Amino acid sequence: MKRLSLCLCSLICLFLAASASAQEKYPQQWNFVRASLEDDAGMEKFLALMKQSKDVGCTHLQMNDSQWLRSVDDPAYQGRVAKVRTLAKDLGLTIVPSVYAFGYSGRYLQFDPNMGAGLPVKDMVFIVKGKTASPDPAQALDTSKLANGVGDYKVKPFSYYRISLYTKEKTGAVRTGFGGSGAGEPFRVNGLNPNRQLSRCNAFIKQEGEHWLSTTTFNTLDSSDIHVQVSVPNYESVKIEPAGAVEILRRDALPLKVTSEDGKTVYEEGKDFRKLVDPKLWAESGDYDSDHAAPDIELTDNSAIRDGQKLLVSFYHAYKIYSDQDTISLEDPKTFEIMEKDIAACVKTWAPEGFFMNYDEIRIAGWEPSTLESKITPGQLLAQHTKKGYDIIRKYSPNAKIYTWNDMYDSTGNARGGQGAYYLVNGNWAGAGEGLPKDIIIMSWNGNAAGMKVFADNGHPLILCGYYDARNTDAMKRNIDNWKRKANGLPNVLGFMYTQWGSGYDNLKEYFTLLDTYDQWKGSLPPPATRPRRAGGGAGN
C-alpha cells in the first residue's frame, strides 16, 4: 500500500509538472501590426505579414489601420479587405482592429479639426487698427531679462504665447538634453504653480533670410509664474509674444467672447465682427500646425467697435503635443457620434471578433466648459467616457472581446492618485480605472508588476506586450525574462504580444522562439541592463 501511495504521488507530481510546463506557452501569441489597405501594394504587404506571423505561431493580429472610416462604401477597399479576411480564416488568425483614436486622433480630426481638445485663452488684449484687431504687442514678455537664456516671469493665467528664436546656423537651432520626446528642443517653458511643462509642441525650424527661425507656442494655463530656458548657445535673439487666435477652435461647446476693455460690452460675431476662424487650423501635413500667422479680427461695416479701441478676447485653441500627437475632445458629446460611426463602419467592413479601444496617452483634457461646470475630475471623465465607448461596441457587437492598453487606467501608473498635473491635463487621471468593465482585456505594455496585479485582482484578463524594439538577442531575453518574472503567479494571462514601434518584423521569429524556449535559457541570462524603452507612437507616458 505504501509503495502504491508513493507511485500515485509520483504520478500526480509528474502531472502537475507537465501542466505547469504546458502553461509556460501562452495560448495566444500576438503581433502588433500597422497596416494600410489604401492600395494593392499595402494589401500585399499585409498579406505577407499575416503569413509571416502565422509561421512563427501567432494567433492574433492587433491591426492599426483606420481606412474603414473613410472607405466603408469604397468597393476597391472592401475588395482588399475581403482578401485579407479570407486569408485570415484560412490561416486561423484573429484580426483585432484598433478603434477609438484618443491621444493620437488624426483619423478623427481630419473630418473636423474643430473637434480638438481645447485649451482656454482668457482676456487676450487686442487693439483695433482701422477695420481689424490684432493682439496688443505690449503683452510680450521682456526677453532682455533672460540671463544666459534663463529667466522667470510673472504672467496672467491662460495667456497664449508664441516663442521665437533666431540663430545663424541650423545646427544651432536645436540642442539635445531635455530628454524624452522633447529631446533636441531649443527652449522649454515650465509653469511654477502648479509645476508642469507648458511648452509641449516641438519647435518648427525654418530658414528666414540669413537666419534660422525656431518657433512654438505655449499656454500658461493656471500658472501665474513661469520659468523660461533657452537651451541653444549663441542665439541672436528670442521673442515671447502673444500668439493671437492661431489654432482657434470653433464649435458650439467652445465659446468665443469679445468684449470692451472693461468687460461691460459684449460684441456680437456676425454683427460687430466677422466669424473668426483659422483657415490653416489643419495643415496639409494632416495635423495641427501653429507655424503660421494668426487670423485677425475683421470688423463689419456697421460694427459698434471703434478704431483704436482695446478688446478682451477669450477663446479655445488646439495644441499639438510633440511632433505627431493631435488630441480630440473627450468632453464634447459630438465625439461619441464619431465613435459610433467608427464602430458601425468597422463592423460592416471587418465583422471582427474583438475590438481594441485605443485610449492612449491622452495629454490634453479637462479645460472645456462642460467638464468645469460638472466639476468632475479628468479621471472621472475618462472612466465615464470609456464606459460609453464600451457600450457603443456592445450595441453593434454584443459578444465581441474588447481590449485596451493598461496605462491610462493603471492605478499604479498614469491613473495613480497623489500626483501632480499630467502633461496639459487639468489635473490627472486618478480614478480612471474605477468601474472599468471586468470583461475588458488589458494589454499591458509597460511591465508594471503592481499594476498588472491590480488588474488581475479585479478580474481582468491580461496580454503581455513585450519587445519594444529590443536591439539584440540578449536584450530580447531580458525583455522576456522581465515579463515572465513580473507576471509569475497572475491568473488569466492569455498571451504575449510582439510590440514594435518602428523596427519592423525581422526579429519576430527569434522573439517568439526565445519565448517558447524560455525554460532552456532563463538561467543563463547576461548581466541585467536598462530595459529598452519605447520610441514613441504607441501606449504609455
C-alpha positions in Angstrom: 0.0 0.0 0.0 2.8 2.4 0.9 4.5 1.7 -2.5 1.2 2.3 -4.3 0.8 5.6 -2.5 4.3 6.6 -3.4 3.7 5.7 -7.1 0.4 7.6 -7.0 2.1 10.7 -5.6 4.9 10.4 -8.2 2.3 10.3 -11.0 0.5 13.3 -9.5 3.7 15.3 -9.3 4.6 14.4 -12.9 1.1 15.5 -14.0 1.4 18.8 -12.1 4.9 19.4 -13.5 3.6 18.7 -17.0 0.7 21.0 -16.5 3.0 23.8 -15.2 5.3 23.2 -18.2 2.3 23.3 -20.6 1.2 26.6 -19.1 4.6 28.2 -19.9 3.4 28.5 -23.6 0.7 31.1 -23.6 -2.4 30.2 -25.6 -2.3 33.4 -27.6 0.6 35.0 -29.5 0.0 38.4 -30.9 1.7 40.7 -33.4 1.2 44.5 -33.3 0.7 45.5 -36.9 0.4 48.8 -38.7 -1.4 48.1 -41.9 -2.6 50.2 -44.8 -5.1 48.8 -47.3 -5.4 52.1 -49.3 -3.9 50.3 -52.4 -3.0 46.8 -53.6 0.7 47.3 -52.6 -0.3 47.9 -49.0 -2.6 44.9 -49.1 0.1 42.6 -50.5 2.4 43.7 -47.7 -0.2 43.0 -45.1 -0.9 39.5 -46.6 2.8 38.7 -46.5 3.0 39.8 -42.9 0.0 37.6 -42.0 1.7 34.6 -43.4 5.0 35.5 -41.6 3.0 35.9 -38.3 1.3 32.5 -38.7 4.7 30.9 -39.5 6.0 31.9 -36.1 2.9 30.8 -34.2 0.9 34.0 -34.0 -2.8 33.5 -33.2 -3.9 37.2 -33.2 -3.0 40.4 -35.0 -3.7 43.8 -33.4 -4.3 45.8 -36.6 -3.8 49.5 -36.6 -5.5 50.8 -39.8 -8.3 53.3 -40.0 -9.3 53.1 -43.6 -12.8 51.7 -43.0 -13.9 55.0 -41.5 -13.2 56.7 -44.9 -13.8 53.8 -47.2 -16.8 52.0 -45.9 -18.6 52.5 -49.3 -15.4 52.1 -51.5 -15.7 48.8 -53.5 -12.0 48.7 -54.1 -11.1 49.0 -50.4 -13.8 46.5 -49.4 -12.4 44.1 -52.0 -9.0 44.2 -50.5 -10.5 43.7 -47.0 -12.3 40.6 -48.4 -9.0 39.1 -49.5 -7.4 39.8 -46.1 -10.4 38.2 -44.2 -10.2 35.1 -46.4 -6.6 34.6 -45.8 -7.1 35.2 -42.0 -9.7 32.5 -42.0 -7.5 30.1 -43.9 -4.6 30.7 -41.6 -6.6 30.6 -38.4 -5.6 34.2 -37.5 -7.8 36.5 -35.5 -7.7 40.2 -36.6 -8.5 42.7 -33.9 -8.9 46.2 -35.3 -7.9 49.3 -33.4 -10.8 51.7 -32.8 -11.3 55.0 -30.9 -8.5 57.3 -31.8 -7.8 59.1 -28.5 -4.4 60.6 -27.7 -3.4 60.2 -31.4 -6.6 61.4 -33.0 -5.7 62.4 -36.6 -8.0 59.8 -38.1 -11.0 61.5 -36.4 -9.8 65.1 -36.6 -9.3 65.0 -40.4 -13.1 65.1 -40.7 -13.5 68.1 -38.4 -10.3 69.6 -36.8 -12.5 71.9 -34.7 -13.2 68.8 -32.5 -9.8 69.1 -30.9 -9.3 69.2 -27.2 -9.5 72.8 -26.2 -7.1 74.9 -24.1 -8.7 78.2 -22.8 -7.4 81.7 -23.5 -8.9 84.4 -21.2 -9.0 88.1 -22.0 -6.2 88.4 -24.5 -5.9 92.1 -25.3 -6.4 93.1 -29.0 -6.0 96.6 -30.4 -8.2 97.8 -33.3 -6.4 99.5 -36.2 -8.8 100.6 -38.9 -11.1 97.6 -39.6 -9.0 94.9 -38.0 -8.0 93.9 -34.5 -4.8 92.1 -33.5 -3.0 91.2 -30.3 -1.6 94.1 -28.3 2.2 93.8 -28.6 2.5 95.2 -25.0 1.6 91.7 -23.8 5.1 90.4 -25.0 7.5 89.3 -22.3 10.8 91.2 -21.9 13.3 88.7 -23.0 16.2 91.1 -22.3 15.8 89.9 -18.7 16.9 86.4 -19.6 20.3 85.6 -18.1 22.2 83.1 -20.2 18.9 82.1 -21.7 17.2 81.6 -18.3 14.6 83.7 -16.6 11.3 83.7 -14.5 8.2 85.8 -15.4 5.0 86.8 -13.7 2.2 86.1 -16.2 -1.5 86.2 -16.4 -3.1 82.7 -16.3 -4.5 81.4 -19.5 -2.3 83.6 -21.7 -1.2 82.2 -25.1 2.3 83.0 -26.4 4.5 82.3 -29.3 8.2 81.9 -28.6 10.7 82.5 -31.4 14.4 82.0 -31.5 16.9 83.2 -34.2 20.2 81.6 -34.8 22.9 82.0 -37.5 23.2 78.3 -38.3 20.6 75.5 -38.5 22.7 73.3 -36.3 22.4 75.9 -33.6 18.6 75.8 -33.7 18.4 72.6 -31.7 20.2 71.0 -28.8 19.7 67.7 -27.1 19.4 67.4 -23.4 15.8 67.8 -22.3 15.1 64.1 -22.6 12.0 62.2 -23.6 10.1 63.1 -26.8 11.2 66.7 -26.3 14.9 66.0 -26.8 16.5 68.5 -29.1 14.1 71.3 -28.4 15.6 74.8 -28.4 13.6 76.1 -25.5 11.5 74.9 -22.6 8.8 76.7 -20.6 7.6 75.5 -17.2 4.8 76.6 -15.0 5.9 77.1 -11.4 2.5 77.0 -9.7 1.4 74.3 -10.4 4.6 72.8 -11.6 4.3 71.5 -15.1 6.0 71.8 -18.5 3.9 74.1 -20.7 5.9 74.0 -24.0 4.9 70.6 -25.3 4.8 71.2 -29.1 8.1 70.5 -30.9 9.6 73.6 -32.4 9.2 74.4 -36.1 12.5 75.2 -37.7 12.9 77.0 -41.0 15.3 79.3 -42.8 14.4 83.0 -42.8 16.8 85.1 -44.8 20.3 84.6 -43.4 19.0 83.1 -40.2 17.2 80.0 -38.9 14.0 80.6 -37.0 12.7 78.2 -34.4 9.1 78.7 -33.1 6.5 77.1 -31.0 3.6 78.1 -28.8 2.5 77.6 -25.2 -0.4 78.4 -22.9 0.3 79.5 -19.4 -2.9 77.6 -18.2 -3.4 78.1 -14.5 0.1 79.3 -13.8 0.9 82.8 -12.7 4.7 82.3 -12.7 6.7 80.6 -15.5 10.3 79.6 -16.0 11.9 80.0 -19.4 15.0 78.2 -20.5 16.7 78.7 -23.9 19.0 75.7 -24.4 21.0 76.7 -27.5 24.2 78.7 -27.1 24.9 81.9 -29.1 21.4 82.6 -30.2 21.0 86.1 -31.7 17.5 86.9 -30.3 14.5 85.4 -28.7 10.9 86.8 -28.6 7.9 85.8 -26.4 4.8 87.4 -28.0 1.1 86.9 -27.8 0.1 84.1 -30.2 -3.3 85.6 -31.1 -6.0 83.3 -32.4 -3.7 80.8 -34.0 -5.4 77.3 -33.9 -8.6 78.7 -32.6 -11.3 76.1 -32.3 -14.9 76.9 -33.4 -17.7 74.6 -32.3 -20.8 75.1 -30.2 -19.3 73.7 -27.0 -16.4 76.2 -27.0 -17.5 79.9 -26.8 -15.7 82.9 -28.3 -16.2 86.1 -26.3 -15.1 89.5 -27.4 -15.8 92.4 -25.0 -14.8 96.0 -24.4 -11.6 96.6 -22.4 -13.7 97.0 -19.2 -15.7 93.8 -20.0 -19.0 95.6 -19.8 -19.9 95.4 -23.5 -20.1 92.1 -25.3 -19.7 92.3 -29.1 -21.6 90.0 -31.4 -20.0 87.8 -34.0 -21.6 88.4 -37.4 -22.9 91.8 -36.3 -19.8 93.6 -35.0 -17.1 91.4 -36.4 -16.9 88.6 -39.0 -16.7 85.0 -38.0 -13.2 84.4 -36.5 -11.6 81.2 -37.8 -8.1 80.0 -38.5 -8.1 78.8 -42.2 -4.8 77.0 -41.5 -6.0 75.1 -38.4 -5.5 71.7 -40.0 -2.3 71.7 -42.0 -1.7 70.0 -45.4 0.6 67.6 -43.5 -2.5 66.2 -41.7 -2.2 67.6 -38.2 -2.3 70.8 -36.2 0.4 73.3 -37.1 0.9 76.6 -35.2 3.7 77.7 -37.6 1.6 80.4 -39.4 0.3 83.9 -38.8 -2.8 84.1 -36.6 -6.0 85.4 -38.1 -7.0 89.0 -37.2 -10.5 90.0 -36.1 -12.2 91.7 -39.0 -14.8 94.3 -38.2 -18.1 94.6 -40.1 -19.2 97.8 -41.8 -21.8 98.5 -39.1 -19.6 97.4 -36.1 -20.0 99.1 -32.8 -16.3 98.6 -32.3 -14.2 101.7 -33.0 -10.7 102.3 -34.3 -8.0 102.5 -31.6 -10.2 100.6 -29.1 -8.9 97.7 -26.9 -10.8 94.5 -26.8 -10.6 91.5 -24.5 -10.8 88.2 -26.5 -11.4 84.8 -24.9 -11.5 81.5 -26.9 -10.2 78.0 -27.0 -7.3 76.7 -29.1 -6.0 73.3 -30.3 -2.5 72.2 -29.4 -0.2 69.5 -30.8 1.9 67.5 -28.4 5.4 66.9 -29.6 5.5 66.3 -33.4 2.6 64.0 -34.0 0.0 64.0 -31.3 -3.3 65.7 -32.0 -6.0 65.1 -29.4 -9.7 65.0 -29.9 -12.0 66.3 -27.2 -13.1 63.8 -24.6 -15.7 66.4 -23.4 -17.8 67.3 -26.4 -20.7 64.9 -26.8 -20.3 65.1 -30.6 -17.2 62.9 -30.2 -19.5 59.9 -29.4 -21.1 60.4 -32.8 -17.7 60.0 -34.5 -17.0 56.9 -32.3 -20.3 55.3 -33.3 -19.6 55.9 -36.9 -16.2 54.2 -36.4 -17.7 51.1 -34.8 -20.5 50.8 -37.3 -18.1 51.1 -40.2 -15.7 48.6 -38.6 -18.4 46.1 -38.0 -19.7 46.4 -41.6 -16.2 46.1 -43.0 -14.4 43.6 -40.8 -17.2 41.9 -38.6 -14.4 41.4 -36.1 -14.4 39.0 -33.1 -12.8 41.7 -31.0 -12.0 45.5 -30.8 -9.0 47.3 -29.4 -10.1 50.6 -27.7 -7.1 52.9 -28.3 -7.4 55.2 -25.3 -3.8 56.2 -25.4 -1.5 58.9 -23.9 -4.4 61.5 -23.6 -2.4 64.6 -22.7 -5.0 67.4 -23.0 -8.3 67.3 -21.3 -10.4 68.9 -18.5 -10.5 72.6 -19.5 -13.7 72.7 -21.5 -16.9 74.3 -20.1 -18.9 71.1 -19.8 -16.3 69.4 -17.6 -15.6 72.5 -15.5 -19.4 73.1 -14.9 -20.0 69.5 -13.9 -16.9 69.6 -11.6 -15.8 66.1 -12.4 -12.1 65.2 -12.4 -10.2 64.0 -15.5 -10.2 60.5 -14.1 -13.9 60.5 -13.6 -14.3 61.9 -17.1 -12.2 59.1 -18.7 -14.0 56.4 -16.7 -17.4 57.7 -17.9 -16.1 58.1 -21.4 -14.6 54.6 -21.6 -17.9 53.1 -20.3 -19.8 54.9 -23.1 -17.3 53.7 -25.6 -17.7 50.1 -24.3 -21.5 50.4 -24.6 -21.2 51.6 -28.2 -19.2 48.4 -29.1 -21.7 46.3 -27.2 -24.6 47.9 -29.2 -23.1 46.8 -32.5 -21.3 43.6 -31.4 -22.7 42.2 -28.1 -20.4 39.3 -27.8 -17.1 40.8 -29.1 -14.0 40.7 -27.0 -12.8 44.2 -26.0 -9.2 45.2 -25.3 -7.4 48.3 -24.3 -3.9 49.5 -23.2 -3.3 49.5 -19.5 -1.6 52.8 -18.9 -4.5 55.3 -18.8 -6.3 53.1 -16.2 -3.4 51.9 -14.1 -3.8 53.0 -10.5 -0.1 52.5 -10.0 0.8 54.4 -13.2 -0.9 57.2 -15.1 -4.1 56.8 -13.1 -2.5 56.9 -9.7 -3.6 59.4 -7.0 -1.4 61.9 -5.3 0.5 63.0 -8.4 0.5 66.5 -9.9 -0.9 67.6 -13.3 -0.4 65.1 -16.1 1.0 67.0 -19.2 -1.6 69.6 -20.2 -4.5 68.0 -18.4 -6.5 69.9 -15.8 -5.3 67.6 -13.1 -4.5 63.9 -13.5 -6.2 60.6 -14.4 -6.6 59.2 -10.8 -9.7 57.0 -10.7 -9.9 56.4 -14.5 -9.9 52.7 -14.0 -12.7 52.6 -11.4 -15.7 50.9 -12.8 -13.8 49.5 -15.9 -16.0 46.6 -17.1 -14.5 43.4 -15.9 -14.5 41.7 -19.3 -12.2 44.3 -20.9 -8.9 42.5 -21.6 -5.9 44.6 -20.6 -2.9 44.9 -23.0 -0.1 45.6 -20.5 2.8 47.3 -22.3 5.0 48.7 -19.5 5.7 45.7 -17.3 4.4 47.4 -14.2 4.1 44.4 -11.8 2.0 46.2 -9.2 -0.4 47.5 -11.9 -0.7 44.1 -13.5 -1.6 42.6 -10.1 -4.3 45.2 -9.6 -5.9 44.5 -12.9 -5.7 40.7 -12.4 -7.1 41.0 -8.9 -10.0 43.0 -10.4 -10.8 40.1 -12.7 -9.3 41.5 -16.0 -7.5 39.0 -18.3 -4.1 40.2 -19.4 -2.0 40.2 -22.6 1.7 40.9 -22.0 3.0 43.4 -24.6 6.8 42.9 -24.8 9.7 43.6 -27.2 9.8 47.5 -27.6 12.4 47.2 -30.3 15.0 45.3 -28.3 18.3 45.7 -30.1 19.7 42.1 -29.9 19.2 38.6 -28.6 20.4 39.4 -25.1 18.0 42.4 -24.9 15.1 40.3 -26.1 16.0 37.7 -23.5 16.0 40.3 -20.7 12.7 41.7 -22.0 11.0 38.2 -22.0 12.5 37.4 -18.6 11.3 40.7 -17.1 7.7 39.9 -18.2 7.9 36.3 -17.1 9.0 37.2 -13.6 6.6 40.1 -13.1 3.6 38.1 -14.4 4.5 35.0 -12.4 1.5 33.8 -10.4 -1.0 36.1 -12.0 -4.2 34.4 -13.1 -5.7 34.6 -16.6 -2.6 35.7 -18.5 -3.9 35.0 -22.1 -0.9 35.7 -24.2 2.2 37.6 -25.3 2.4 40.3 -28.0 5.4 41.3 -30.1 5.1 45.1 -29.9 7.3 47.1 -32.2 7.4 50.9 -32.6 9.4 51.1 -35.8 11.9 48.3 -36.1 9.7 46.1 -38.1 9.3 42.3 -38.0 12.8 41.0 -38.7 13.0 39.9 -35.0 9.6 38.4 -34.9 10.7 34.7 -35.3 13.6 34.9 -32.9 11.5 36.7 -30.3 8.8 34.0 -30.2 11.4 31.3 -30.4 13.0 32.7 -27.3 9.7 33.0 -25.6 8.8 29.3 -26.4 12.2 28.1 -25.2 12.4 30.3 -22.0 12.9 27.4 -19.7 16.0 26.3 -21.6 17.9 29.7 -21.3 16.4 31.5 -18.3 19.2 30.6 -16.0 21.9 31.8 -18.3 21.0 35.5 -18.8 23.8 38.1 -19.2 24.0 40.8 -16.5 20.9 43.0 -16.4 20.8 46.2 -18.4 18.3 49.1 -18.5 15.1 47.8 -20.0 14.7 49.1 -23.6 12.1 51.8 -23.7 9.6 52.5 -26.4 10.5 55.0 -29.1 7.0 56.5 -29.3 3.7 56.2 -31.1 2.1 53.6 -29.0 0.9 53.5 -25.4 2.0 54.9 -22.2 3.6 58.0 -20.8 
